[in-house]
Amino acid sequence: MSVLSITGLNKQIGNHRILKNIEFDVKEQEIVGFLGPNGSGKSTTIKCICGLYHMTSGKILINGADVTTKRKEALSALGASIESPSLYPQLTGRDHLKLMGRWRKVSRERVKEMEEYTGLGVHLDKLTNGYSMGMKMRLMLAMTLLAKPKLIILDEPTNGLDPQAVFELREQMEAIRREGSSILFSSHQLGEVEKLADRVVILDQGEKVYDGIIPTHLMRGLEYHLQVSDVQRAIEQLSGEVGKEIRVLEKGDGWIALTIESKEQFNQMISSLQSNQISVYDIIKCEANLEDFYKTIYERSGSNDKE
Ligand SMILES: Nc1ncnc2c1ncn2[C@@H]1O[C@H](COP(=O)(O)OP(=O)(O)OP(=O)(O)O)[C@@H](O)[C@H]1O
């Protein structure tokens, strides 16, 4: 079952159609990256999911419950950190967890568990106005997780975090998944999304322009371009044996492109070509990444032609 299901979501404010027929879902234990340039409609979508905005039309189900008609049930399955980190500067970390615990009606034991989870130690009893971004993020995550929601929404969770804190966040997101929750997170940090998400949904000017996995050949360093003596035989030899998504490159002169997923596969590819007397004249390891993918998507959706 989908933990989040959005169908035909439209949002109009005045004459401005902010969201145009958005549809996507998030499955159990999935981590989905929510991307798009400034003003593309990510926050508006998130606010509709959280019941903070009325939709003009459409349907949003959280864990099977309709956000409009079964609001309480739907929102009880949701934990969201949408204007992160929005903390009260004059309260301590522990105060925040206690307050949230009372509000979400969770046991004292669970609050204690999440106090531990923050890893904040003595800082838990200090005012949050002295916290670093990483500390704030850990507290926000603990507050979001307190009621064990099925769906967790994080708005730009990597914002302002240093590489170590991003690494920790990644570990925490994996742990959240293991405990049975799903995550939808928005971000502008494409490199991070590439590392964190199973799948991405991309909006552009209020429309969904992509929903799917990040193609392997667009991940950093996985695609190789090879110049070989016999393209046809090289493809026959390598297809199904090593490499994936083998294709002939238009630049001519015997160039093919293929995805290699490990060093072993790389070695296997070379020995397979050599043992079949196919010479390799040149090899280029491509540094394509999600940013390239992003550009491709926008070009395909014609966003540059729109106003
Ligand atoms: N309350 C509002 N009234 C009028 N227009 C709004 C309102 N809220 C958002 N918009 C418009 O809707 C569009 C989408 O905004 P939204 O904040 O959802 O984009 P976003 O993808 O989250 O952008 P960012 O990455 O900058 O956070 C923008 O053009 C914005 O100006």
The ligand as an SDF file (V2000), in Angstrom:
LIG
                    3D

 31 33  0  0  0  0  0  0  0  0999 V2000
    0.0740   32.2650   -0.4650 N   0  0  0  0  0  0  0  0  0  0  0  0
    0.4140   32.4450   -1.7220 C   0  0  0  0  0  0  0  0  0  0  0  0
   -0.1970   33.3810   -2.4950 N   0  0  0  0  0  0  0  0  0  0  0  0
    0.1270   33.5550   -3.7800 C   0  0  0  0  0  0  0  0  0  0  0  0
    1.0910   32.8450   -4.4210 N   0  0  0  0  0  0  0  0  0  0  0  0
    1.7510   31.9180   -3.6990 C   0  0  0  0  0  0  0  0  0  0  0  0
    1.4350   31.6490   -2.3260 C   0  0  0  0  0  0  0  0  0  0  0  0
    2.2540   30.6630   -1.8940 N   0  0  0  0  0  0  0  0  0  0  0  0
    3.0390   30.3340   -2.9390 C   0  0  0  0  0  0  0  0  0  0  0  0
    2.7390   31.0840   -4.0090 N   0  0  0  0  0  0  0  0  0  0  0  0
    3.3630   30.9870   -5.3520 C   0  0  0  0  0  0  0  0  0  0  0  0
    3.2970   29.6360   -5.7690 O   0  0  0  0  0  0  0  0  0  0  0  0
    4.4560   29.2550   -6.4950 C   0  0  0  0  0  0  0  0  0  0  0  0
    5.0690   28.0200   -5.8640 C   0  0  0  0  0  0  0  0  0  0  0  0
    5.6510   28.3820   -4.6110 O   0  0  0  0  0  0  0  0  0  0  0  0
    6.2790   27.2930   -3.6220 P   0  0  0  0  0  0  0  0  0  0  0  0
    6.7010   28.0160   -2.3940 O   0  0  0  0  0  0  0  0  0  0  0  0
    5.3430   26.1510   -3.4650 O   0  0  0  0  0  0  0  0  0  0  0  0
    7.5500   26.8210   -4.4590 O   0  0  0  0  0  0  0  0  0  0  0  0
    8.8040   25.9510   -3.9830 P   0  0  0  0  0  0  0  0  0  0  0  0
    9.0520   24.9540   -5.0560 O   0  0  0  0  0  0  0  0  0  0  0  0
    8.6030   25.4290   -2.6160 O   0  0  0  0  0  0  0  0  0  0  0  0
    9.9670   27.0270   -3.9890 O   0  0  0  0  0  0  0  0  0  0  0  0
   11.3030   27.1210   -3.0780 P   0  0  0  0  0  0  0  0  0  0  0  0
   12.2340   26.0850   -3.6150 O   0  0  0  0  0  0  0  0  0  0  0  0
   11.7910   28.5000   -3.3520 O   0  0  0  0  0  0  0  0  0  0  0  0
   10.9220   26.9110   -1.6580 O   0  0  0  0  0  0  0  0  0  0  0  0
    5.3660   30.4780   -6.5000 C   0  0  0  0  0  0  0  0  0  0  0  0
    5.1830   31.1440   -7.7280 O   0  0  0  0  0  0  0  0  0  0  0  0
    4.8520   31.3270   -5.3350 C   0  0  0  0  0  0  0  0  0  0  0  0
    5.0500   32.6740   -5.6120 O   0  0  0  0  0  0  0  0  0  0  0  0
  1  2  1  0
  2  3  1  0
  2  7  2  0
  3  4  2  0
  4  5  1  0
  5  6  2  0
  6  7  1  0
  6 10  1  0
  7  8  1  0
  8  9  2  0
  9 10  1  0
 10 11  1  0
 11 12  1  0
 11 30  1  0
 12 13  1  0
 13 14  1  0
 13 28  1  0
 14 15  1  0
 15 16  1  0
 16 17  2  0
 16 18  1  0
 16 19  1  0
 19 20  1  0
 20 21  2  0
 20 22  1  0
 20 23  1  0
 23 24  1  0
 24 25  2  0
 24 26  1  0
 24 27  1  0
 28 29  1  0
 28 30  1  0
 30 31  1  0
M  END
$$$$
